[in-house]
Structure formats: C-alpha cells, structure tokens
Amino acid sequence: MKQGLIAGAFALVATGAMAQDEVTLQLQWVTQAQFAGYYVALENGYYEEEGLDVIIQPGGPDIAPPQVLAGGGADAMLNWMPSALAARERGLPVVNIYQPFVRSGLQLTCWADSGIESPEDLAGHSVAHWFFGNEYTFLGWMNQLGIPVDGSDEGVTLLQAGFNVDPLLQRQADCISTMTYNEYWQIIDAGVSPDEIVNFRYSEYGVDTLEDGLWVLEDNLDDPEFFDKMVRFVRASQRGWEWAAENPDEAAMIVLSYDETGAQTEQHQKRMMGEIALLVDAGGGRLDEESYQRTVDTLLAGGDAVITQEPEGAFTHAVTDEALQ
C-alpha cells in the first residue's frame, strides 16, 4: 500500500513537470482558411510538440482583438497592422512579433453601373466596410485621395458591414470592401456576374498595408517565460503555415473541422486556402521592414491621418530570429 502511494506521488510530480504552457490566440475573424496555419499546427500536434496547450478564439465583426488583448482575454492576437498601430498610438503597447502575411488581399468591389470607374469617383457614394479597426486602411486611402468620409456629396458615406455582403447585394451600398479570398467569392456565389462589378485592389493603388500579423503586449516580452512561449508558438505556427501551403485542400478540411458554426462550406474553404497561399510567405514570417514602412506611410498620409506620428518599438525580430533560425 505504501509503495502504491509513493508511486502515485511520483506520477503526480511527473505529470506536473510535463504540464503544457497555455497560450490563447485571438483571431482577427471567424474560423476560416485565413487562419489555416494555426489550425494545422493545432491539429497536427506541432504546438503539443513544443509543450504548448493552445486555445484559438474566433473573432467576428463585433470583436476588436486589441480590446481582447488589453483586457487579458488572450496572450496574442492576429490583427491588421493599421488597427494595431492605431491602438498603439492610443496607448496600448502592442508589438508585432511574427508576420506570415506578406501581401494584402484587400480590395474594393463596386457595382459597375454605379458610375465608379476609379477610386477618385467614390465621392458621393456609399461604401460598406468592417469596423473595429478594420476600416483604417480604407480611411488611409481616402486621406491620400483627399476624399472626406463624412457622408457629404463630396465625400463617402461609410456603412458597417457584417459577416456577409448583403449591403452590396441589397443595393444599400455602392461598394463594399472584400478580400480576394472571401467576400469577393460570396458575391460571385450569390449569382452576380464578374462583369456586373468592378474591383479596385488596394495594393495596386499604392495602399499595400500588412495584414494578419501576430501581436503581443510589449511588457510581456520582458518576461523570459512568456518570450520562450512565443518563440515556441511562432516556430510551431510557421510549421503549420508551411504544411498548409503545401497541402491546401487538406488544410481547408482541417479548418472546417474546427468550425463550430457550420457556416463554412468545403468549396469555399478550399478556394479560400488557394488564395491565402498566394499571400503568405510560407518560408519566412520575419517582418519585412520596407513593407512595415509602407504601411506606416499610408497611415500617416492626408489631412485626417489614421496615426499622427512615426511609431517607435512597434515590432521586434527577436522572437522570429530565435524561432526560425
């Protein structure tokens, strides 16, 4: 009996020593192939191999990742750089530690019969966009063009978009922001012919801001244990992205298995993963400083700039340099 108790005590100690470190990740949007690398890393056991117990929290049109991070609801968040830099200027000390997305998939989709033949024609029209920081790239673009977003005849009326493209389909808006891998195809799947719409790819008009970077609170990086967790998390996540890029259809099916809403379809997710693979640097993840500066310059442009000063300390290579060496 005594030997059994001793053996049990040693088992408890061993279990404690093998306990995994918890990491909670807040997504930018709902569960979909946009985040395939993280779901693949979870499903394939890459996080477990790094000693991590990872919880992935879906987002949505009414969820602001910076607010979740600030409130302690997550250890790290995925966020578009314009949103994160705006939050940093307002006092939330977020830092980019990993940037797998190197190209933007953002575009503006308008009805062809609206008379909008170029972005300069947007004045006097309505545009639907996601809020909670997602609109900052659009605002930066309008600042560059000198078009106010005030609902006037000389400006743009900005409406809030949700999970769908109904504002465009129902003619509540002349244009709607879409992603090449998601909302654009929702419009096509709704029966709209490509020749009924026109697309203005943000990046083709000099508005090429970074999307879906991994951000943490600056002070947390001073904690060696947290820093080590992030190194392991990034290393496993990069493995996930590389696998997803090489196996897009299988990655899409993994994402579907984690979609608790049942709202996603196999066709849409496989198509999305194919488009996502064009935006992700499957062999990197280290923030490109030229792309960072291009994003900053966009946000600083115009008379009603999204941010008012050059950020300092908004990114670090320390985590990726150690994780991806």
C-alpha positions in Angstrom: 0.0 0.0 0.0 2.8 2.4 0.9 4.7 1.6 -2.3 1.5 2.4 -4.2 1.2 5.8 -2.6 4.8 6.6 -3.4 4.4 5.6 -7.0 1.3 7.7 -7.2 3.1 10.7 -5.8 5.9 10.3 -8.3 3.3 10.1 -11.1 1.8 13.4 -9.9 5.2 15.0 -9.9 5.9 13.7 -13.4 2.6 14.9 -14.7 3.2 18.4 -13.2 6.6 18.5 -14.8 5.1 17.7 -18.2 2.3 20.2 -17.9 2.0 22.3 -21.1 2.1 26.0 -21.2 -1.2 27.6 -22.1 -1.4 30.1 -25.0 -4.6 31.8 -26.0 -4.7 33.3 -29.5 -7.4 35.8 -30.6 -8.2 35.6 -34.3 -9.0 38.6 -36.5 -12.1 37.0 -37.9 -14.2 33.8 -37.8 -12.8 30.3 -38.2 -11.8 30.0 -41.8 -8.8 29.2 -44.0 -7.4 32.7 -43.5 -6.0 31.2 -40.2 -5.2 27.7 -41.6 -1.6 27.7 -40.4 -2.7 27.9 -36.7 -5.4 25.3 -37.0 -3.0 23.0 -38.8 -0.4 23.4 -36.1 -3.0 22.6 -33.5 -4.4 19.6 -35.4 -1.0 18.1 -36.4 0.3 18.4 -32.9 3.0 21.0 -33.6 2.0 23.0 -30.6 1.9 20.0 -28.4 5.4 19.0 -29.5 6.5 22.5 -28.4 5.0 21.9 -25.0 2.0 24.3 -25.6 -1.7 24.0 -24.9 -3.1 26.4 -27.4 -6.6 27.8 -27.4 -7.8 29.6 -30.6 -10.6 32.1 -30.1 -12.5 33.0 -33.3 -13.3 36.7 -33.9 -16.1 38.5 -35.7 -17.4 41.9 -36.9 -18.1 42.9 -33.3 -14.9 41.7 -31.8 -11.9 44.0 -31.6 -8.7 41.9 -31.0 -6.8 44.9 -29.4 -9.6 45.2 -26.8 -9.4 41.4 -26.1 -5.6 41.6 -25.7 -5.8 44.7 -23.5 -8.4 43.0 -21.2 -6.3 39.9 -20.7 -8.5 37.7 -22.8 -5.6 36.5 -24.9 -1.9 36.2 -24.9 -1.5 37.1 -28.5 -3.8 38.5 -31.3 -3.9 38.4 -35.0 -4.5 42.0 -36.3 -4.1 44.1 -39.4 -1.2 46.4 -38.9 -3.2 49.6 -39.3 -5.5 48.6 -36.5 -2.6 47.6 -34.2 -0.6 50.7 -34.9 -3.6 52.9 -34.2 -4.2 51.1 -31.0 -0.5 51.5 -30.0 -0.8 55.3 -30.6 -3.8 55.4 -28.4 -1.8 53.8 -25.5 -2.0 50.1 -26.0 1.7 48.9 -26.2 1.3 46.2 -28.8 4.3 44.7 -30.6 4.5 42.7 -33.8 6.5 39.5 -33.3 5.6 37.5 -36.4 4.3 38.4 -39.9 3.5 35.4 -42.1 1.3 37.5 -44.5 3.4 39.5 -46.9 0.8 40.6 -49.4 -2.6 42.3 -49.0 -5.8 40.6 -50.2 -8.0 43.7 -49.6 -10.0 45.2 -52.4 -13.0 47.5 -53.0 -15.8 45.9 -55.0 -18.4 48.2 -56.6 -21.4 47.9 -58.9 -20.3 48.6 -62.4 -23.5 50.6 -63.0 -22.7 52.9 -60.1 -20.5 55.1 -62.4 -17.4 54.4 -60.3 -14.6 53.8 -62.8 -11.7 54.7 -60.5 -11.2 55.3 -56.8 -11.4 59.0 -57.4 -15.0 58.6 -58.4 -16.0 57.4 -54.9 -17.1 60.9 -53.7 -20.8 61.0 -53.3 -21.1 57.2 -53.0 -21.6 54.8 -50.1 -19.1 52.1 -49.0 -19.7 49.2 -46.6 -16.7 48.1 -44.5 -15.9 46.2 -41.4 -15.3 48.4 -38.3 -13.3 48.0 -35.1 -10.0 49.0 -36.7 -10.5 47.1 -39.9 -11.6 50.4 -41.6 -8.3 52.2 -41.1 -6.7 51.1 -44.4 -9.7 52.4 -46.2 -9.6 55.7 -44.3 -5.9 56.0 -45.1 -6.7 55.5 -48.8 -9.4 58.2 -48.7 -7.0 60.5 -46.9 -4.5 60.1 -49.8 -7.2 60.9 -52.3 -8.5 63.9 -50.3 -12.0 62.4 -50.1 -13.7 63.0 -46.7 -15.6 60.2 -45.1 -18.4 62.3 -43.8 -21.4 61.4 -45.8 -21.4 64.6 -47.8 -22.0 64.9 -51.5 -18.2 65.5 -51.8 -17.4 62.6 -49.5 -18.0 58.9 -48.8 -20.8 57.5 -46.6 -19.3 54.7 -44.6 -21.6 51.8 -43.6 -20.8 48.9 -41.3 -20.5 45.5 -43.0 -21.0 42.2 -41.1 -20.4 38.6 -41.9 -21.9 38.9 -45.4 -22.0 41.1 -48.5 -25.7 42.0 -48.1 -25.1 45.7 -48.1 -23.9 45.4 -51.7 -26.3 42.8 -52.9 -29.3 44.7 -51.5 -28.0 47.9 -53.0 -27.6 49.6 -49.6 -24.1 50.4 -50.6 -22.5 51.2 -54.0 -19.3 49.4 -52.9 -18.1 47.0 -50.3 -14.6 46.1 -49.1 -13.9 42.5 -49.9 -11.0 40.1 -49.5 -9.7 38.3 -52.6 -10.1 35.0 -50.7 -13.5 35.5 -49.1 -16.2 38.2 -49.7 -15.5 38.6 -53.4 -16.4 35.0 -53.9 -19.5 35.4 -51.8 -20.7 38.0 -54.3 -20.0 35.7 -57.2 -21.7 32.7 -55.5 -24.7 34.9 -54.9 -25.2 35.0 -58.7 -23.5 38.2 -59.6 -21.6 38.1 -62.9 -18.0 39.4 -62.8 -18.9 41.9 -65.5 -21.5 43.5 -63.2 -18.9 44.6 -60.7 -15.5 46.4 -60.7 -12.7 45.7 -58.3 -10.0 48.1 -57.1 -7.2 46.2 -55.4 -5.8 48.4 -52.7 -2.2 47.3 -53.3 -2.5 48.4 -57.0 -3.2 51.9 -55.9 -0.3 52.3 -53.5 -2.3 51.2 -50.4 -0.5 48.0 -49.6 -0.8 47.6 -45.8 0.2 44.5 -43.9 -2.5 42.1 -42.6 -2.8 39.3 -40.1 0.4 39.8 -38.1 0.9 38.3 -34.6 0.9 40.9 -31.8 1.6 40.8 -28.1 1.8 43.3 -25.3 5.3 44.8 -25.1 5.7 44.4 -21.3 5.1 40.6 -21.6 8.1 40.2 -23.8 10.3 41.2 -20.8 9.2 38.0 -19.1 11.6 35.3 -20.1 9.0 32.6 -19.7 6.5 34.4 -21.9 9.1 35.2 -24.5 10.0 31.5 -24.6 6.4 30.6 -25.1 6.1 32.9 -28.0 9.3 31.5 -29.6 7.8 28.0 -29.4 4.4 29.3 -30.6 5.9 31.0 -33.6 8.0 28.0 -34.5 5.0 25.7 -34.5 2.8 28.1 -36.3 5.3 28.5 -39.1 5.4 24.7 -39.5 1.6 24.9 -39.7 1.7 27.6 -42.5 4.3 25.6 -44.4 2.2 22.5 -44.3 -0.9 24.4 -45.2 0.7 26.0 -48.2 1.9 22.6 -49.4 -1.4 20.8 -48.7 -4.1 23.5 -49.3 -7.1 21.1 -49.7 -6.2 19.1 -46.6 -5.6 22.3 -44.6 -9.0 23.6 -45.6 -10.6 20.4 -44.3 -8.8 20.8 -41.0 -10.2 24.3 -40.7 -13.7 23.0 -41.4 -13.4 20.5 -38.6 -12.9 23.4 -36.2 -15.8 25.5 -37.5 -18.4 25.1 -34.7 -20.9 27.3 -36.6 -21.2 25.0 -39.6 -21.4 28.1 -41.7 -18.5 27.3 -43.9 -18.5 25.1 -47.0 -15.8 22.8 -48.3 -15.8 24.5 -51.7 -15.4 28.0 -50.2 -12.7 27.0 -47.8 -10.6 25.1 -50.4 -10.9 28.1 -52.7 -10.0 30.4 -49.9 -6.9 28.4 -48.9 -5.7 28.5 -52.5 -5.9 32.3 -52.5 -4.4 32.6 -49.0 -1.4 30.6 -50.1 -0.6 33.5 -52.5 -0.5 36.0 -49.6 1.6 34.0 -47.1 5.3 33.7 -47.0 5.5 30.1 -46.2 9.2 30.1 -45.8 9.6 33.2 -43.6 7.4 35.1 -41.1 10.1 37.7 -40.3 8.6 41.2 -40.7 9.9 42.9 -43.8 10.8 46.5 -42.7 10.1 48.0 -46.1 6.6 46.6 -46.0 6.2 47.9 -42.5 7.3 51.4 -43.5 4.9 51.4 -46.5 2.1 50.6 -44.1 3.1 53.4 -41.7 3.4 55.9 -44.6 -0.1 55.1 -45.7 -1.5 55.7 -42.2 0.4 59.0 -41.8 -0.9 60.4 -45.2 -3.5 63.0 -45.6 -5.1 65.7 -43.5 -7.0 63.3 -41.3 -4.3 60.7 -40.8 -5.0 57.4 -39.0 -1.9 57.9 -36.9 -0.2 61.2 -36.2 3.5 60.2 -35.6 6.0 57.6 -36.6 5.7 54.6 -34.3 8.7 53.5 -32.2 9.2 50.0 -31.0 6.1 48.6 -32.7 7.9 45.4 -33.9 10.7 43.1 -32.9 12.6 40.5 -34.8 13.8 38.8 -31.6 11.1 36.2 -31.5 11.3 35.1 -35.1 15.0 35.2 -35.2 15.2 32.7 -32.4 12.2 30.6 -33.5 13.1 30.3 -37.2 16.9 30.0 -37.0 
